[in-house]
Amino acid sequence: YEIGVRLVGSEMCIRDRHHPRLYLSGAGHSECQGRHPRQSDRPQGDRRRSDRMIDASALPYRPCAGVMLANRHGRVFVGQRLDSAEDAWQMPQGGIDPGEDAEDAAIRELGEETGVHAGLVDIIARSKTEHFYDLPDHLMGKMWGGKYRGQRQSWFLMRFMGEDSDVDIATRHQEFRAWRWAELDELERLIVPFKRQLYRAIVDEFRPLV
């Protein structure tokens, strides 16, 4: 198996020669800007004791906006998260700031995670309702400072009007280590298991418009 490697400073930029449609962080850019997830210094035993004390039913859902970014061929952007050891891919999404409109949050998150700005997309649709998911037990208390049980998400279908070269995941708020275009029917399989029902609902709603 062959990959191309070049050193930039103290980091490596990697381009997969066998899968040219897989875009790795730093490929095609002058510098690598990838970050690596930090491991918590908190003792494992303390985390387990804290988890048992959490009553998830008493916690609210975190308000969030998500983007299904579809290109001209009906394929959808997915990114591989930097902070996950799993081979999990997802569409751009993120929290809605206090006082922020969901559509504005979706455009902001799209820029922060993909480098795609508002001038490169057309908003096609917004989900009819919010979509919810709950964190699994092993993540409860570890995400978002332990303040939420999961997320409630407003989703937007956007048409990407740019070129692949307009996508740059090595942003200031980098979330992904690699990205690619995926078929609609791949999305449920690519996402982490606890989000699959939510992704199935989004795909069913947006499929006629993609």
The 8 nearest C-alpha neighbors of each residue, nearest first, counted from 0:
[[1, 2, 17, 16, 15, 3, 18, 14],
 [2, 0, 16, 3, 17, 15, 14, 4],
 [1, 3, 15, 16, 14, 4, 13, 0],
 [2, 4, 14, 13, 15, 16, 1, 5],
 [5, 3, 13, 12, 2, 11, 6, 14],
 [4, 6, 12, 11, 7, 13, 3, 10],
 [5, 7, 11, 10, 8, 12, 9, 4],
 [8, 6, 10, 9, 11, 30, 5, 31],
 [9, 7, 10, 6, 11, 30, 31, 5],
 [8, 10, 7, 6, 11, 31, 12, 5],
 [11, 9, 7, 8, 6, 31, 12, 33],
 [12, 10, 6, 5, 7, 13, 4, 9],
 [11, 13, 25, 5, 4, 31, 26, 6],
 [14, 12, 4, 3, 11, 26, 15, 23],
 [15, 13, 3, 26, 16, 2, 23, 4],
 [14, 16, 2, 18, 17, 19, 13, 3],
 [17, 15, 18, 2, 19, 14, 1, 3],
 [16, 18, 15, 19, 1, 2, 0, 20],
 [17, 19, 20, 15, 16, 21, 14, 22],
 [20, 18, 21, 16, 17, 15, 22, 14],
 [19, 21, 18, 22, 179, 180, 178, 15],
 [22, 20, 179, 19, 18, 178, 23, 177],
 [21, 23, 178, 177, 179, 20, 26, 24],
 [24, 22, 177, 26, 176, 25, 14, 21],
 [23, 25, 176, 177, 26, 169, 33, 168],
 [24, 26, 31, 28, 12, 30, 23, 27],
 [27, 25, 28, 23, 24, 14, 12, 13],
 [26, 28, 25, 29, 164, 14, 24, 22],
 [29, 27, 25, 26, 30, 31, 167, 169],
 [28, 30, 27, 31, 25, 26, 7, 12],
 [31, 29, 28, 25, 32, 7, 12, 8],
 [32, 30, 25, 33, 12, 10, 7, 24],
 [31, 33, 169, 30, 25, 34, 24, 170],
 [34, 32, 31, 24, 169, 35, 176, 173],
 [35, 33, 32, 36, 81, 173, 176, 174],
 [34, 36, 37, 81, 33, 82, 176, 38],
 [37, 35, 82, 38, 34, 81, 83, 84],
 [36, 38, 35, 39, 82, 34, 40, 81],
 [37, 39, 40, 36, 41, 35, 82, 42],
 [38, 40, 41, 37, 42, 43, 36, 46],
 [41, 39, 42, 38, 43, 37, 46, 45],
 [40, 42, 39, 43, 45, 46, 44, 38],
 [43, 41, 45, 44, 40, 46, 39, 47],
 [44, 42, 46, 45, 47, 41, 48, 40],
 [43, 45, 47, 46, 42, 48, 41, 49],
 [44, 46, 48, 42, 43, 47, 49, 41],
 [47, 45, 49, 43, 44, 48, 50, 42],
 [48, 46, 50, 44, 49, 45, 43, 51],
 [47, 49, 45, 51, 50, 46, 44, 52],
 [48, 50, 46, 52, 47, 51, 45, 53],
 [51, 49, 47, 52, 48, 53, 140, 46],
 [52, 50, 48, 49, 53, 47, 54, 46],
 [51, 53, 49, 50, 54, 48, 47, 140],
 [54, 52, 50, 51, 55, 49, 140, 139],
 [55, 53, 56, 57, 52, 58, 51, 50],
 [56, 54, 58, 57, 148, 53, 139, 147],
 [55, 57, 54, 58, 148, 59, 53, 147],
 [58, 56, 55, 54, 59, 148, 53, 147],
 [57, 59, 147, 55, 148, 56, 146, 60],
 [60, 58, 147, 148, 61, 57, 146, 149],
 [61, 59, 150, 149, 147, 148, 151, 62],
 [60, 62, 150, 147, 151, 149, 63, 59],
 [63, 61, 151, 95, 94, 150, 152, 60],
 [62, 64, 94, 152, 95, 93, 151, 61],
 [63, 65, 153, 105, 152, 92, 93, 154],
 [66, 64, 92, 154, 91, 105, 153, 155],
 [67, 65, 155, 91, 154, 68, 156, 92],
 [66, 68, 156, 155, 157, 69, 90, 75],
 [67, 69, 157, 75, 76, 66, 158, 156],
 [70, 68, 75, 158, 74, 73, 159, 67],
 [69, 71, 159, 72, 73, 74, 158, 75],
 [70, 72, 73, 69, 159, 158, 160, 74],
 [73, 71, 70, 74, 69, 209, 75, 182],
 [72, 74, 70, 209, 69, 71, 75, 182],
 [75, 73, 182, 181, 69, 180, 70, 72],
 [74, 76, 69, 181, 180, 68, 182, 70],
 [75, 77, 180, 68, 179, 90, 181, 69],
 [78, 76, 90, 89, 178, 179, 88, 180],
 [79, 77, 178, 88, 175, 89, 177, 80],
 [78, 80, 88, 175, 177, 176, 87, 178],
 [81, 79, 175, 82, 174, 83, 176, 78],
 [80, 82, 175, 176, 174, 83, 35, 79],
 [83, 81, 36, 80, 84, 35, 174, 37],
 [84, 82, 85, 81, 80, 87, 86, 36],
 [83, 85, 86, 82, 81, 87, 80, 36],
 [86, 84, 87, 83, 191, 80, 88, 82],
 [85, 87, 84, 88, 79, 83, 189, 80],
 [86, 88, 85, 190, 191, 189, 79, 89],
 [89, 87, 79, 78, 190, 189, 77, 80],
 [90, 88, 77, 78, 190, 91, 79, 87],
 [89, 91, 77, 67, 76, 78, 92, 66],
 [92, 90, 66, 65, 109, 112, 89, 108],
 [93, 91, 65, 64, 66, 108, 90, 63],
 [94, 92, 63, 64, 108, 65, 95, 91],
 [93, 95, 63, 62, 96, 64, 61, 92],
 [94, 96, 63, 104, 62, 99, 64, 101],
 [95, 97, 99, 98, 94, 104, 100, 62],
 [98, 96, 99, 95, 100, 94, 62, 104],
 [97, 99, 96, 100, 95, 101, 104, 103],
 [100, 98, 96, 97, 95, 101, 104, 103],
 [99, 101, 103, 102, 104, 98, 95, 96],
 [102, 100, 104, 103, 64, 105, 95, 99],
 [103, 101, 105, 104, 100, 106, 64, 155],
 [102, 104, 100, 106, 105, 101, 107, 99],
 [103, 105, 101, 107, 102, 106, 95, 108],
 [104, 106, 102, 64, 108, 103, 107, 65],
 [107, 105, 109, 103, 104, 108, 117, 110],
 [106, 108, 104, 110, 109, 105, 103, 111],
 [109, 107, 111, 105, 110, 106, 93, 104],
 [110, 108, 106, 112, 107, 111, 113, 91],
 [111, 109, 114, 115, 116, 107, 108, 113],
 [110, 112, 108, 109, 172, 114, 113, 107],
 [111, 113, 109, 110, 174, 168, 173, 108],
 [114, 112, 168, 115, 110, 167, 166, 109],
 [113, 115, 110, 167, 166, 111, 168, 112],
 [116, 114, 110, 113, 166, 109, 119, 165],
 [117, 115, 110, 118, 119, 114, 109, 106],
 [116, 118, 119, 120, 106, 115, 110, 121],
 [117, 119, 116, 120, 121, 115, 160, 161],
 [120, 118, 160, 117, 161, 116, 159, 115],
 [121, 119, 159, 158, 160, 117, 118, 157],
 [120, 122, 158, 157, 123, 159, 119, 160],
 [123, 121, 157, 124, 156, 158, 120, 155],
 [122, 124, 157, 156, 121, 158, 125, 155],
 [125, 123, 156, 155, 122, 126, 157, 205],
 [124, 126, 155, 154, 127, 156, 123, 153],
 [127, 125, 154, 128, 153, 155, 124, 129],
 [126, 128, 125, 129, 153, 204, 154, 124],
 [129, 127, 126, 130, 153, 125, 152, 154],
 [128, 130, 153, 152, 151, 131, 126, 127],
 [129, 131, 152, 151, 197, 128, 153, 132],
 [132, 130, 151, 150, 152, 129, 197, 133],
 [131, 133, 149, 150, 194, 134, 197, 151],
 [134, 132, 149, 148, 135, 150, 131, 193],
 [133, 135, 149, 139, 148, 138, 136, 132],
 [136, 134, 137, 138, 139, 133, 193, 149],
 [135, 137, 139, 138, 134, 50, 140, 133],
 [136, 138, 135, 139, 134, 50, 141, 140],
 [139, 137, 141, 136, 135, 134, 140, 142],
 [140, 138, 136, 141, 137, 134, 135, 50],
 [139, 141, 145, 50, 142, 138, 144, 53],
 [142, 140, 138, 145, 139, 144, 143, 50],
 [141, 143, 144, 145, 140, 138, 139, 147],
 [144, 142, 145, 146, 141, 147, 140, 61],
 [143, 145, 146, 142, 141, 140, 147, 139],
 [144, 146, 140, 143, 141, 142, 147, 139],
 [145, 147, 144, 143, 58, 148, 140, 59],
 [148, 146, 59, 58, 60, 149, 145, 61],
 [149, 147, 58, 55, 60, 133, 134, 59],
 [150, 148, 133, 60, 134, 147, 132, 61],
 [151, 149, 61, 60, 132, 131, 62, 152],
 [152, 150, 131, 62, 130, 60, 61, 63],
 [151, 153, 63, 130, 129, 64, 62, 150],
 [152, 154, 64, 129, 126, 65, 63, 130],
 [155, 153, 65, 126, 66, 64, 125, 152],
 [156, 154, 125, 66, 124, 67, 157, 65],
 [155, 157, 67, 124, 123, 66, 122, 68],
 [158, 156, 122, 68, 123, 121, 120, 67],
 [157, 159, 121, 69, 120, 70, 68, 160],
 [160, 158, 120, 70, 161, 69, 119, 68],
 [161, 159, 119, 120, 158, 162, 70, 121],
 [162, 160, 119, 159, 165, 163, 120, 164],
 [161, 163, 164, 165, 160, 166, 159, 119],
 [162, 164, 165, 166, 161, 167, 70, 159],
 [163, 165, 162, 166, 167, 161, 27, 28],
 [166, 164, 163, 162, 161, 167, 115, 114],
 [167, 165, 164, 114, 163, 113, 115, 168],
 [166, 168, 114, 113, 169, 165, 170, 115],
 [167, 169, 113, 170, 112, 114, 175, 173],
 [170, 168, 32, 167, 173, 24, 33, 25],
 [169, 171, 173, 172, 168, 111, 114, 112],
 [170, 172, 173, 169, 111, 32, 112, 168],
 [173, 171, 170, 111, 174, 112, 169, 168],
 [172, 174, 170, 171, 169, 112, 175, 168],
 [175, 173, 81, 80, 112, 172, 176, 168],
 [174, 176, 80, 81, 79, 78, 177, 173],
 [175, 177, 24, 81, 79, 23, 80, 33],
 [178, 176, 23, 22, 79, 24, 175, 78],
 [179, 177, 78, 22, 77, 21, 79, 23],
 [178, 180, 21, 77, 76, 22, 20, 181],
 [179, 181, 76, 75, 74, 77, 182, 178],
 [182, 180, 75, 74, 76, 185, 179, 183],
 [181, 183, 74, 185, 184, 75, 180, 186],
 [184, 182, 185, 186, 181, 74, 75, 202],
 [183, 185, 182, 186, 187, 188, 202, 181],
 [186, 184, 182, 183, 188, 187, 189, 181],
 [185, 187, 189, 188, 184, 183, 190, 198],
 [188, 186, 195, 189, 190, 198, 185, 199],
 [187, 189, 186, 185, 190, 195, 191, 184],
 [188, 190, 186, 88, 187, 87, 185, 191],
 [189, 191, 88, 87, 89, 187, 188, 195],
 [190, 192, 87, 193, 194, 195, 189, 88],
 [193, 191, 195, 194, 190, 188, 196, 187],
 [192, 194, 195, 191, 135, 134, 132, 133],
 [195, 193, 197, 192, 196, 191, 198, 132],
 [196, 194, 198, 187, 192, 197, 193, 199],
 [195, 197, 199, 198, 194, 200, 193, 187],
 [198, 196, 200, 195, 194, 199, 201, 130],
 [199, 197, 195, 201, 200, 196, 187, 202],
 [198, 200, 196, 202, 197, 201, 187, 195],
 [201, 199, 203, 197, 198, 202, 204, 196],
 [202, 200, 198, 204, 203, 199, 205, 197],
 [201, 203, 199, 205, 204, 206, 200, 198],
 [204, 202, 200, 201, 206, 205, 199, 207],
 [205, 203, 201, 202, 206, 200, 126, 207],
 [204, 206, 202, 208, 207, 203, 201, 209],
 [205, 207, 209, 208, 202, 203, 204, 183],
 [208, 206, 205, 209, 204, 203, 202, 73],
 [209, 207, 206, 205, 123, 124, 156, 204],
 [208, 206, 73, 207, 205, 69, 156, 74]]
